[in-house]
Amino acid sequence: MPNQYPPAMEQSLDWARRALLLAPPNPRVGCVLASAQGVVIGMGHTQRTGGPHAEIMALRDAATRGHSVIGATAYVTLEPCSHHGRTGPCCDALIAAGIQKVVASIADPNPRVAGQGFERLRAAGIEVEVGPGAAESRELNIGFFSRMIRQTPWVRMKMAASLDGTSALANGQSQWITSPEARADGHAWRARASAVLTGIGTLLQDNPQLDVRLVETPRQPFRIVVDSRLQTPPDANIFKAGGPVWIYTAAHDAVRQAALLARGATVTCLPDAHGKVDLAAMMKDLAQREINELHIEAGSKLNGSLIRAGLVDEFLVYLAPKLLGPGLGMASFGPLQALSEAIALQFQSTARVGVDLRVVARVNGRDQF
């Protein structure tokens, strides 16, 4: 069914999608300015952290093109901000520019905004309409909405397996079950995330870098290791790409910690009652560190722990057209005692990627916040 909102809003959503890899931890926002005659005169999207927001980029674009924006309508995919953060309030910029009407997809869930941008615009005599494109804008920013409303990131778990569900042979060999095309696609999902997380088992077995290499990206996600006993080697590949590495542990070992700090790591001790990392507390801490979407690439043990704790929102699964027989599964949890205990999912999408099948499935009700 065709979208029931103005073409300028569809263009604005297209501009928001261009900020997919660039904007985090800010929301992905697009803005299109249309004259009183309905002619598009300016366009823009959110820039890197600390850079201009979508509204400012659209105003600058109109000025560069020599267009006056007095009396124009701004189509924006999120409520214009009303607070001083890394940049100034966008609602004030729209007011000062002489914008006559603002059509926004959805209110900003940030408590520092949360309707105040709309109030300021209306107080200045600007007509405000809210709603067109709301579902699309929210989905594009589901991690930002999750962080602001639930105070946890949106957690997406990536797994790769054979058609019979084997993610690694009994001897631990897992590289590579899926095709080069699937691996590149997985890097594209890494690129959109704020951070990529693995466990110490995967780190010691595969020594991954966890960065984005197989697709172009303007920004590298943070890299995170769940390492209860602080076993991360200071010469691990995760340090070679540069940039922040965060290690969550349950161990108080000053010598090992000092060696990791010397490599630039941030070490956070969050033990639970069993001497493991408190995974729920870690998620809250990651939200405090402005992580919107958390991309998990771990082994069956940590995967199972995260699932068992109810911390996974979405699964990104690549299935290879091959059978491997007994080995390691995608996640170790259970055993369940009844089918009614199953974790119910909704398929979001399926697609062929190379010779493999990509399935995106979401835990029922997890996006209702």
Stockholm file with secondary structure:
# STOCKHOLM 1.0

chainA/1-369         MPNQYPPAMEQSLDWARRALLLAPPNPRVGCVLASAQGVVIGMGHTQRTGGPHAEIMALRDAATRGHSVIGATAYVTLEPCSHHGRTGPCCDALIAAGIQKVVASIADPNPRVAGQGFERLRAAGIEVEVGPGAAESRELNIGFFSRMIRQTPWVRMKMAASLDGTSALANGQSQWITSPEARADGHAWRARASAVLTGIGTLLQDNPQLDVRLVETPRQPFRIVVDSRLQTPPDANIFKAGGPVWIYTAAHDAVRQAALLARGATVTCLPDAHGKVDLAAMMKDLAQREINELHIEAGSKLNGSLIRAGLVDEFLVYLAPKLLGPGLGMASFGPLQALSEAIALQFQSTARVGVDLRVVARVNGRDQF
#=GR chainA/1-369 SS CCCCSCHHHHHHHHHHHTTTTTCTTSCCCEEEEECTTSCEEEEEECCSTTSCCHHHHHHHHHHHTTCCCTTCEEEESSCCCCSCSSSCCHHHHHHHHTCCEEEESSCCCCTTTTTHHHHHHHHTTCEEEECTTHHHHHHHTHHHHHHHHTSSCEEEEEEEEETTSCSEETTSCCTTSSCHHHHHHHHHHHHHSSEEEEEHHHHHHHCCCCSCCSSCCSSCCEEEEECTTCCCCTTCGGGTTCSCEEEEESCCCHHHHHHHHHTTEEEEECBCTTSSBCHHHHHHHHHHTTCCEEEECCCHHHHHHHHHTTCCCEEEEEEESCCCCSEECSCCCCCCSSGGGSCCEEEEEEEEETTEEEEEEEETTTTCC
#=GC SS_cons         CCCCSCHHHHHHHHHHHTTTTTCTTSCCCEEEEECTTSCEEEEEECCSTTSCCHHHHHHHHHHHTTCCCTTCEEEESSCCCCSCSSSCCHHHHHHHHTCCEEEESSCCCCTTTTTHHHHHHHHTTCEEEECTTHHHHHHHTHHHHHHHHTSSCEEEEEEEEETTSCSEETTSCCTTSSCHHHHHHHHHHHHHSSEEEEEHHHHHHHCCCCSCCSSCCSSCCEEEEECTTCCCCTTCGGGTTCSCEEEEESCCCHHHHHHHHHTTEEEEECBCTTSSBCHHHHHHHHHHTTCCEEEECCCHHHHHHHHHTTCCCEEEEEEESCCCCSEECSCCCCCCSSGGGSCCEEEEEEEEETTEEEEEEEETTTTCC
//
